[in-house]
Each structure stands twice: as C-alpha cells, then as structure tokens.
Amino acid sequence: MTPVELSRTVLHAVRRAVDEGELAVAVLPERVVVAPPGPGGCGDYATNVALQLARPAGQPAPAVAELLCTRLLRTDGISDVVVTGPGFLNISLDGDADGRLVRDILRAGPRYGHSDSLAGQTVELHAAHDARAVVLMDAVARVLRSQGARPRLTCAGPPEDAWVRILGVPSDIPSDIPAGTGTGTGTDAPLRPVPAPADPTPLGRDAARWALLHPAPHDRPHIGDSQSEQHLAQRETNPLFRVRYAHARTRALLRNAADLGFTPEPGPLTPEGDGPLTFDGDGPLTSEGDGPLTFDGDGPLTPEGDGPLTADGDAQGLIQLLADHPRVLAATAAHRAPDRLARHLVAVADALAPLLPSVLPLGDEKPSAAHRARLALAEAAGTVLAGGLSLLGIDAPEHL
C-alpha cells in the first residue's frame, strides 16, 4: 500500500463513518495527509485527520481517532493502528511494507509521486520579466502537471532568447497580460522571487536552474563573482553535485551488479541473523567499525560520526524519505515552492550515501538476497532523484 493508497483508505474510512452516522461532519476533507511518524509516534505512517475532524464533529480528537482506528483495523493491508498524543493515528502496514514501497517506486519509475489530485483544475501563473521568476514559473508548472493540473503561463514580457536557449524555459509563454493583472477568480498572484544578483546563464542550464530554484523565493540566490563557482564544484559542499552524484552511483551499481550476474529484488536488507554493518574506512563492511559513511567530496565514502551503519536500521531514514516523496510533490504544487522539492532531493541523496558501499558483494562473497534488496532500494532512490530533478528541469546523468 503506497502513501497515496493509504491516504485514500483513511479518507474512505472517514466517509463511511459519516455515511453511517458515527461522525457528524458537514464538509469532508478533500484529502488526508499521511507521513512518517514524528517523535512519540510508531508504525509506518501517521495522520492528524482526527484532530482536523474533532471540532466539526463536536467530539474530542481522541474519540474521533478511536472511531477511525476501529474501522481501519478491519482494512486489508493494515496490521495495527495506535492512537498517540492528542489524537494522532499511527498506522502499521501488513508484511513487508518497505519492500512494497520499493516495488511501487520501481513500477512507477520517474512518475512516482505523480497524482491526479488537481485533475481538471486550470492554474494561471504569471511571472515578472525576470530570469529567476520565469524559471520559477516553469518549475512550478512542471510540478503542477505532475499532480494533474493544467497550468497556463503568462509573463510580463517575452522571455529573453538566452533564457530559452540556456535556462530551458518555454519560448511560447504569452506576454500579452501585464504583470500583476489577473484573468479571473482564483488566479495566482504574480511570481516575484528575489531577483538573481547577476546573470545566471554563464552557469549553464542545470547549475543555473538549481542556483535559482534551491533557495526559497524570498531568499537571494548565490550567483555572481566567486559565489557562482560553488554551483559548478564537484564536491560535497555543492548540494546539486551530491544529488547528481548519488543518482549516478545508483546507475553504476546497477551496471556493476549486471556484470556480476544479479538484479534488484525488493526484500529484507540484511541476511537473517546478521548484525549491524559498518565500514572500517579501508576494507570491507565489518561487524565493528568507526561510524556511518559520508562522502568527503574528493575520494570514496569514508566513516564519520559516532554510530554504526546498519544496512536495515539506517536505511529506514531513506525509506521514510522515499515514502514522503508524493507528499513533497503535493506541497510543492500547493505552495508554488520548488525549493521544497530541491531540499527533499538533497535529503534523499544524503540518506542514500551510507547504503551505497554495502550494495555489491565484496571479494569472494556471493550475491545474496540482501544484496539484491539493497540494490533495489538504491535503484528506487535513484529513480526518485531522477524524477525530482526532471521536474526541476535539471538533467540526471548516468555517468558523472
């Protein structure tokens, strides 16, 4: 069950409770947000829908939560539901929820997280005649389309030729509607992010778009003089490099695994009975070591920190980020904020890094089910990175 499917399942339980008179709510929520549990939570996903419904229903949130808990426990695919705090529903899925998530991502490919939640809606976007504003509008339109909306773009003036050739913005954006002018109710306010302090085109398409989109619209992009160099540097201080490097590593792992004669297959990440895996910095993964792996920008992944790398335990952070991807896309569309997606991709890349050294067998080791499962998880993460970069209008190279 994917997060989107679980969201629909919870919403269906709400509707059934209303239809059968257990909840007196005049207006039902259009969607239910599910996300990895926060502090004090448990299970695979959590939702605050009971807190949202409490006041309209005239009941305490814990009572609404218990009512929905009873209904959800009768649903196929859900093994347990626990009410915590002021009324949060914490949901555990049956069986191998992580494996199902990885399968769902691989099945959907780069379209994982796309939905029809905005189907039938026409969203009018207007940008000032400014490079950053037009790139921002283009990225927002891409994400809106991924959620089923039909964006209609206008600009205060025709896009400059360099913006089209180098930054990849559409050449056919109409400019007959003055900036700040709406065309009807529900029209978005004009997009007016803080302009770039210098011309972004010398960076090239990918680095320039990242430099313009990664900061929040109200923040000033780091472009100009020596600041531009950081967007082209191939080291860990450059977040775009970390994201693209992580994606390229997943593609290289798939090629190397094929040479070794095995393919990805979702499943448990550690062999039964094995302990935590750590890396000693010079040799293979061992049962004792220095700490989790990070990328130092100039060489291979190296240990840094205090805790061990567990191929199963530490991978949960990555799995939660992958599960959260559909919600991030929905929030990016709703808030017209591509920076949310950019930061999410950086978090996925950073969470993926510790897993990479344990994907392939070492020395005379034979490929195991755990290796195939780690390869599948790495491929899923690479798929999310590629799909997210594409929505930002940035290339995800297979070799870097």
Secondary structure, 3 states (H helix, E strand, C coil): CCHHHHHHHHHHHHHHHHHCCCCCCCCCCCCCCCECCCCCCCCCEEECHHHHHHHHHCCCHHHHHHHHHHHHCCCCCEEEEEEECCCEEEEEECCCHHHHHHHHHHHHHHHCCCCCCCCCCEEEEEECCCHHHHHHHHHHHHHHHHCCCEEEEEECCCCCHHHHHCCCCCCCCCCCCCCCCCCCCCCCCCECCCCCCCCCHHHCHHHHHHHHHCCCCCCCCCCCHHHHHHHCCCCCCCHHHHHHHHHHHHHHHHHHHHHHCCCCCCCCCCCCCCCCCEECCCCCEECCCCCCEEECCCCCEEECCCCCCCCCCCHHHHHHHHHHHHHHHHHHHHHCCHHHHHHHHHHHHHHHHHHHHHCCCCCCCCCCHHHHHHHHHHHHHHHHHHHHHHHCCCCCCCCC
